Amino acid sequence: MGKLLGTLIAVGSLLTVLSGCGGDLSNPSIQTWRIETSSLPYEATYLGAALSTPGRALRIRDVTNPSVLTINRVLEEVDYVSGHVVRSTFVFDGATKVAVSADGSQAYVYQLGGLSAGEGLIQRVSLSTFTVSAAYSAPVTPTTFISDLEVNPWNPMEIAVVVNGTSSGNRIGPLCFRNDAMLASYPGTNSTGALELCYVNRNTIWGSDGNSVGAEQTTYTVGNSGVFKVGSTTSNALYPNRFSSVGSVLFGDSGLILSYPSLSIVRNLAQTSVPYNTSSLSASTSSNPAWFVGFLQSQKMDVLALTPGSWEPAPTASIPIASSELFYQVLPLPDSSAIIQTSSRTLLVRLVEERAE
């Protein structure tokens, strides 16, 4: 592979950004790359999810319901280049997060974290009709909430959920919902266990209690009757991290990349002298780059595109930020680009090939 550039290019037009090639870093004929960035229409939205359709993503935001003249929450399919809303449907007013199945057929809307403890509602939206097709609840209490929800990449009608709270002994799960019904068996109430989940194959969930020293990593198997714990390890080396997965590759927010089941370290971007206030790392597929954002508050935002397979961190861009600007989310897209959302703007970053003159 040729040399990879780390230059931030200011782009005057979104059409210029989108005229670059597809971003196949594994193609040996490609010589050099750069990261281009451009502003997208900004909306104060909740955490979104990418769709497999090029140029499309889902988001949750508040709108005025014209029939009753009240503010209600909607799930929207949006063209992230133009900002045009393609489709929308009303969802429950507590919704803050959406997860999408790997085949793009289902979306699951829920409330992440303890914004209002006791809110365990989950709505399944069929993306073929863009309507709410089912609604059910995780078994939360007035002091607990959903801390993670993951869709099985091999089964769009199966999700795994963790319920957590603020006091010890009230963590429940993982729970498994299949075809809109909760499977009967699941690990009971514990003070330890997974806070974040990753499906590593069709019948196996790996979970990490990545928010505390002495973090426990647990493996669960999913059967027809429910979820069962099969083993756990403890490693301070994996703290602090919230993990996501693409198959057997695990991506930690601090920049730690692991191979499952050995948990061997493939790449550790956290081994740097830069003291990031916030960072996030995630990928959409194994054939597209992963994106890492390191947010050094009041100074800069570092953006790294990681080569698929080796996950080598190149190229790199550094973007100035405002002193009050906060990092919200990096959303990898299936066309070798990503959306970065902060408290004051939305950016599109994209790999563009440097072509020889």
C-alpha positions in Angstrom: 0.0 0.0 0.0 1.2 3.5 -0.7 1.8 6.3 1.7 -1.2 7.6 3.6 -1.5 11.3 4.1 -2.7 13.0 7.3 -3.8 16.3 5.9 -7.0 18.1 6.7 -8.4 19.7 3.5 -11.1 22.4 3.8 -13.9 21.5 1.4 -16.0 24.3 -0.1 -18.7 22.0 -1.4 -20.3 18.7 -0.2 -20.3 17.7 -3.9 -16.5 17.9 -3.8 -16.4 15.6 -0.8 -18.7 13.0 -2.4 -16.8 13.0 -5.7 -13.9 11.1 -4.1 -13.5 7.3 -4.5 -15.1 4.7 -2.3 -12.4 4.4 0.2 -11.2 0.9 -0.3 -7.9 1.0 1.6 -7.3 -2.7 0.9 -6.9 -2.0 -2.8 -3.1 -2.2 -3.5 -3.4 0.2 -6.5 -4.3 3.1 -4.3 -1.4 5.4 -3.7 -2.3 8.1 -1.1 -5.3 9.3 0.9 -6.4 12.3 2.8 -9.3 13.1 5.1 -11.7 15.7 3.9 -14.2 17.4 6.1 -17.3 19.5 5.6 -20.2 20.8 7.7 -23.6 19.2 7.5 -26.9 20.9 8.4 -26.9 21.0 12.2 -29.8 19.7 14.3 -30.0 19.2 18.0 -30.7 15.5 17.9 -30.2 12.3 19.9 -27.8 9.5 19.1 -28.4 8.2 15.6 -27.5 5.1 13.6 -26.2 4.5 10.0 -28.2 2.7 7.3 -26.9 0.5 4.6 -28.5 2.8 2.0 -25.7 5.3 0.8 -26.2 8.7 2.2 -28.9 7.8 4.7 -28.9 7.6 8.5 -31.5 7.5 11.3 -31.9 10.1 14.0 -34.2 11.0 16.9 -35.3 14.5 17.5 -38.2 16.7 18.9 -40.7 18.2 16.5 -44.1 20.0 16.8 -47.0 17.6 16.2 -49.4 19.6 14.1 -52.4 17.6 15.0 -52.2 18.4 18.8 -49.7 21.3 18.8 -47.4 19.6 21.2 -43.7 18.8 21.1 -43.2 15.1 20.3 -40.3 12.8 19.5 -39.8 11.3 16.1 -37.5 8.8 14.4 -36.3 10.2 11.1 -34.6 8.8 8.1 -32.4 11.6 6.8 -30.2 12.3 3.8 -27.1 13.3 5.8 -25.6 15.4 3.0 -28.6 17.6 2.2 -30.3 17.3 5.6 -33.6 16.4 3.9 -35.9 14.2 5.9 -36.9 11.2 3.8 -39.3 9.5 6.2 -40.4 9.9 9.8 -42.6 8.3 12.4 -43.6 9.3 16.0 -41.9 7.3 18.8 -42.3 7.5 22.6 -41.2 10.8 24.1 -38.5 9.2 26.3 -36.6 7.8 23.3 -32.9 8.8 23.0 -31.2 6.0 21.1 -31.8 3.8 18.0 -30.1 0.6 17.0 -30.4 -0.9 13.5 -30.2 -4.5 12.4 -27.3 -5.5 10.2 -29.6 -6.2 7.2 -31.3 -2.8 7.6 -34.8 -4.2 8.1 -35.4 -3.3 11.7 -34.7 -0.4 14.1 -35.0 -0.5 17.8 -35.8 2.7 19.7 -35.1 3.0 23.5 -33.9 5.3 26.2 -30.2 4.9 27.0 -29.0 5.6 30.5 -30.6 7.1 33.6 -32.3 10.2 32.1 -35.5 9.0 33.8 -35.0 5.7 35.7 -37.8 3.3 35.3 -38.2 3.9 31.5 -37.7 0.4 29.9 -39.9 0.8 26.8 -38.5 -0.6 23.5 -40.1 0.0 20.2 -39.4 -2.0 17.0 -39.7 0.0 13.8 -40.0 -1.9 10.6 -37.9 0.1 8.1 -39.8 -1.3 5.1 -42.9 0.6 6.1 -41.2 3.0 8.6 -43.9 2.3 11.3 -43.7 1.1 14.9 -44.4 -2.7 14.6 -44.1 -3.7 18.2 -43.6 -2.3 21.7 -42.5 -4.0 24.9 -40.5 -3.3 28.1 -37.4 -4.5 29.8 -38.0 -5.3 33.5 -36.8 -2.0 35.0 -37.6 -0.6 38.4 -38.0 3.0 39.6 -34.2 3.1 40.2 -32.9 1.2 37.1 -32.6 1.8 33.4 -31.3 0.3 30.1 -27.5 0.7 29.9 -27.1 -1.1 26.5 -29.1 -2.7 23.7 -27.5 -4.6 20.9 -29.2 -6.2 17.8 -28.0 -9.7 16.8 -26.1 -9.1 13.5 -27.2 -12.6 12.4 -30.9 -12.2 13.4 -32.7 -8.9 13.0 -35.5 -10.0 15.3 -33.3 -10.6 18.3 -31.8 -8.1 20.7 -29.8 -8.3 24.0 -30.4 -5.8 26.8 -28.7 -4.9 30.1 -30.7 -3.2 32.9 -28.5 -1.3 35.4 -28.9 1.1 38.3 -27.0 3.3 40.7 -26.8 0.9 43.7 -25.0 -2.4 44.0 -27.0 -5.6 43.4 -29.5 -4.2 40.9 -27.9 -5.1 37.5 -30.0 -7.5 35.5 -29.1 -9.4 32.4 -28.3 -9.7 29.7 -31.9 -10.2 28.7 -32.8 -11.5 25.3 -35.8 -10.6 23.3 -36.6 -12.7 20.2 -39.5 -12.1 17.9 -40.7 -9.3 20.3 -40.9 -11.7 23.3 -38.4 -12.0 26.2 -36.8 -15.4 26.6 -37.5 -16.7 30.1 -34.0 -17.4 31.4 -31.3 -14.8 32.0 -28.6 -14.1 34.6 -30.3 -12.7 37.7 -29.7 -9.6 39.8 -26.0 -9.0 40.4 -23.6 -6.2 41.5 -21.2 -7.1 38.7 -21.4 -8.3 35.1 -21.7 -6.8 31.7 -22.7 -3.1 31.3 -22.1 -3.1 27.5 -22.7 -6.0 25.1 -21.3 -7.3 21.8 -22.5 -10.1 19.7 -19.4 -12.0 18.6 -21.2 -14.7 16.8 -24.9 -15.8 16.3 -25.2 -17.5 19.7 -22.5 -15.7 21.8 -22.5 -12.4 23.6 -19.4 -10.9 25.1 -19.9 -8.2 27.8 -17.7 -5.8 29.6 -18.1 -4.0 32.9 -15.7 -1.4 31.4 -16.5 1.5 33.8 -14.7 0.4 36.9 -11.2 -0.8 38.0 -11.1 -4.5 38.2 -13.5 -4.7 35.2 -15.1 -8.0 34.5 -15.4 -9.4 31.0 -18.1 -12.1 30.7 -19.1 -14.5 28.0 -22.8 -15.6 27.6 -24.4 -18.1 25.3 -27.9 -17.5 23.9 -30.2 -20.5 23.4 -33.9 -21.0 22.7 -34.8 -20.6 26.4 -32.6 -17.7 27.3 -29.2 -16.3 28.1 -26.6 -18.2 30.2 -23.3 -17.1 31.7 -20.5 -19.5 30.6 -17.4 -17.7 32.0 -15.7 -14.5 33.0 -12.2 -12.9 33.4 -11.0 -9.8 35.1 -8.5 -7.3 33.5 -7.6 -3.8 34.5 -6.0 -3.5 31.0 -9.4 -3.2 29.5 -10.5 -0.3 31.7 -12.0 2.2 31.0 -13.7 1.2 27.8 -17.2 0.9 26.2 -16.9 -1.7 23.5 -18.6 -2.2 20.2 -17.9 -5.1 17.8 -17.7 -6.1 14.1 -17.7 -9.8 14.2 -14.8 -11.0 16.3 -13.1 -7.6 16.5 -13.8 -5.5 19.5 -13.5 -1.7 19.5 -13.0 0.2 22.8 -13.8 3.9 23.0 -10.3 4.7 24.4 -8.7 3.3 21.2 -8.2 -0.3 22.2 -8.8 -2.9 19.6 -9.1 -6.6 20.6 -9.5 -9.9 18.9 -12.1 -12.3 20.3 -11.9 -14.8 22.0 -8.2 -14.4 22.9 -8.8 -10.7 23.9 -5.3 -10.1 22.5 -4.6 -6.5 21.7 -4.5 -5.7 17.9 -4.0 -2.0 18.3 -3.9 0.4 21.2 -4.4 4.0 20.3 -4.7 4.9 24.0 -0.9 4.6 24.3 -0.3 8.2 23.6 0.9 11.2 25.5 -2.2 13.2 24.3 -4.6 13.4 27.3 -8.0 13.3 25.5 -10.9 14.5 27.6 -13.2 12.2 25.5 -12.6 9.6 22.8 -14.6 7.2 20.7 -13.8 4.4 18.3 -16.2 2.4 16.2 -16.6 0.7 12.8 -19.5 -0.2 10.5 -18.1 -3.3 8.7 -14.8 -5.2 8.5 -14.2 -3.9 5.0 -14.5 -0.2 5.8 -12.2 1.9 8.0 -12.9 2.3 11.6 -13.0 5.9 12.9 -11.4 7.2 16.1 -12.1 10.7 17.5 -10.0 12.1 20.3 -11.4 15.2 21.8 -9.0 17.5 23.6 -11.4 20.1 25.0 -10.7 23.8 24.2 -7.9 22.8 21.8 -8.6 20.3 19.0 -10.3 17.2 17.8 -8.1 14.5 16.3 -9.7 12.2 13.7 -8.1 9.0 12.6 -9.2 6.6 9.8 -8.0 3.0 10.6 -7.1 0.7 7.7 -9.5 -2.4 7.6 -7.8 -5.6 8.8 -4.6 -4.2 10.2 -6.5 -1.2 11.7 -3.4 0.9 11.2 -4.2 4.5 12.2 -3.7 6.5 9.0 -4.5 9.0 7.7 -5.0 11.6 10.5 -6.7 15.0 10.7 -6.7 17.6 13.4 -9.7 20.0 13.7 -9.8 23.1 15.9 -12.7 23.3 18.3 -14.3 25.9 20.5 -13.5 26.1 24.2 -17.1 25.2 25.1 -17.6 22.5 22.5 -18.4 19.0 23.7 -18.0 15.7 21.8 -21.2 13.7 21.3 -20.8 10.9 18.8 -18.9 9.4 15.8 -21.1 7.5 13.5 -19.2 5.3 10.9 -21.0 5.0 7.6 -20.8 2.2 5.1 -19.2 4.3 2.3 -15.9 4.9 4.1 -17.0 8.1 5.7 -18.3 9.1 9.2 -20.5 11.7 10.8 -19.1 13.5 13.9 -21.6 15.3 16.1 -20.6 17.8 18.8 -22.7 20.1 21.0 -22.6 22.8 18.3 -22.1 21.2 14.9 -22.2 18.2 12.7 -19.3 17.2 10.4 -18.9 14.7 7.6 -15.4 13.2 7.3 -14.5 11.1 4.3 -11.5 9.4 2.8 -10.5 10.8 -0.6 -7.8 9.3 -2.9 -4.9 11.5 -3.9 -4.5 10.9 -7.6 -1.3 11.4 -9.4 -1.2 14.3 -11.8 
